[in-house]
Amino acid sequence: MPPEQAASSTRRIAHLDMDAFYASVELLRYPQLKGLPVVIGGGRRRDDDALRQRFGDALADIPVAAFPVLKDYVGRGVITTATYAARQFGVGSAMGLMKAAKLCPQAILLPVDFEEIRRYSRQFKAIATSIVPLMEDRGVDEIYLDFTDVPGGQREGGRVLARLIQKAIHDTTGLTCSVGVAPNKLIAKMASEFNKPNGISVVHEGDLQTLIWPLSCRKINGIGPKAGEKLAGLGIQTIGELAAAEPQWLVAHFGKAYGAWMYEAAHGRDTRPVVTESEPVSMSRETTFDRDLHAVKDRAELGAVFTRLCEQVAADLQRKGYVGKTIGIKLRYDDFKIATRDHSLSLPTDDAVRIRQAAGQSLKRAPLDKRLRLLGVRVGALSKRDAATDSSDKKTPLAQTAPAQAAIHFEAQTGWLF
């Protein structure tokens, strides 16, 4: 077999991860902040709008001292992402902004501009697929690409093609990304973290023991904090130690399916294909309150929020062409404990009123004796909309008037507290 033909059979999967994506998009708008600790968090843009009103459209000319800083933040927001300069202080994604303020009070705080994020997300993905057609979308800032049969995809184990994609994205958008190329998705995702930012890491099958086994078990996508803590308690810290464990022992401690998967993952085995299209499992909307709300004392406010969330989920379903049969709610209490409840419908729907009614039924079965930090609505068991569903019916508007009136309207319909 000619060498080129033999090489073409080698599976080469890439994981592309945009570097500090939310922060990087903001730095395109505010280049004067490059190199500084910057934190992106929250969805409100009042401070951002105030800067524009004060200094005009010359955003690059706004003095650094004019930007809000983390030490002045008061609220319950969490960090979406942070620049690498901020991460050096221990600040990271999903951390509360108030906690981050203690670690890096001088960090500049910017809100999330979801419209810009989505625009750049579409742009970098279009660039990548123009070079490598087989792409699996894994969210706003990461994708998998199948290099295997793409011209040049085998050169230097995929490094040449990864460098080409990196350059094309940077030349067009000004953004950088990190790429890991490996025999499968599992290892490629780990590899994309090896050389951040703007790095390329290539892992071959023979590199498992030297590059993968020394890593912490938590580096395997699918081993979360609880499983990692349990493994540590059993004396297993690294992927190599996990690979050395007996399969039966793992099954005994972690269950048949998860234990068997752990063993396979530790040995770098993953046959999952790059899936170009996938159906969503569910759609949801949730919000964290600025202050804890009480189910009775804050009934009108909670009712209005609940109504809005149902409207938003319904709009998402209608826009994307789906209906769902399982309507659920999510509550996070003031002690950070979470409760979820579901209610199944006889027919799938994308109608806001029906979603609100079913969500109200779910909420009746949830404890409401503690104050609430978060409220969410979820629609699952999705299917494509067709003429047989009740989505063809005329939609009932939820709140054509004031939010308080909408809340009263739904209390009458559902018999529920809000």
LINCORTA-V787953 format. One record per backbone hydrogen bond with DSSP energy under -1.0 kcal/mol. NH is the residue of the N-H (numbers start at 1). CO is the residue of the C=O. If there is no record, write none. Layout:
BEGIN
nh = (NH;NH)
co = (CO;CO)
END
This chain:
BEGIN
nh = (6;7;8;9;10;13;14;15;16;17;18;19;24;25;26;27;28;30;33;34;36;39;40;41;49;50;51;52;53;54;55;56;59;61;62;66;67;70;71;72;73;79;80;81;83;87;88;89;90;91;94;95;97;100;101;104;107;108;109;110;112;117;118;119;120;121;122;123;124;125;126;127;128;129;130;131;132;135;136;138;143;144;145;146;147;150;153;157;158;159;160;162;163;164;165;166;167;168;169;170;171;172;173;174;178;179;180;181;182;188;189;190;191;192;193;194;201;203;207;208;211;212;213;215;217;219;220;223;228;229;230;231;232;233;234;235;236;239;240;242;243;244;250;251;252;253;254;255;259;260;261;262;263;264;265;266;267;268;269;283;285;287;289;293;298;299;302;303;304;305;306;307;308;309;310;311;312;313;314;315;316;317;318;319;320;321;322;323;324;325;326;327;328;329;330;331;332;333;334;336;339;341;343;345;349;355;356;357;358;359;360;361;362;363;364;365;366;372;373;374;375;376;377;378;379;380;383;385;389;390;392;393;406;407;408;409;410;411;412;413;414;415)
co = (2;3;4;6;7;182;145;180;143;178;141;176;20;21;22;23;24;26;30;31;33;108;81;110;45;46;47;48;49;50;51;52;57;58;59;63;64;107;105;69;70;95;40;40;38;83;84;86;87;86;79;92;77;96;97;100;104;37;68;39;42;113;114;115;116;117;118;119;120;121;122;123;124;125;126;128;128;133;144;142;16;136;14;134;12;147;150;154;155;156;155;158;159;160;161;162;163;164;165;166;167;168;169;170;17;199;15;201;13;184;185;186;187;188;190;191;179;181;204;205;207;208;208;212;237;216;217;220;224;225;226;227;228;229;230;232;231;215;213;238;239;240;246;247;248;249;250;251;255;256;257;258;259;260;261;262;263;265;264;379;377;375;373;372;294;296;298;299;300;301;302;303;304;305;306;307;308;309;310;311;312;313;314;315;316;317;317;383;349;380;380;343;378;341;376;339;374;337;371;333;331;329;327;325;324;351;352;353;354;355;356;357;358;359;360;362;363;293;332;332;287;330;285;328;283;326;323;321;386;348;389;390;402;403;404;405;406;407;408;409;410;411)
END
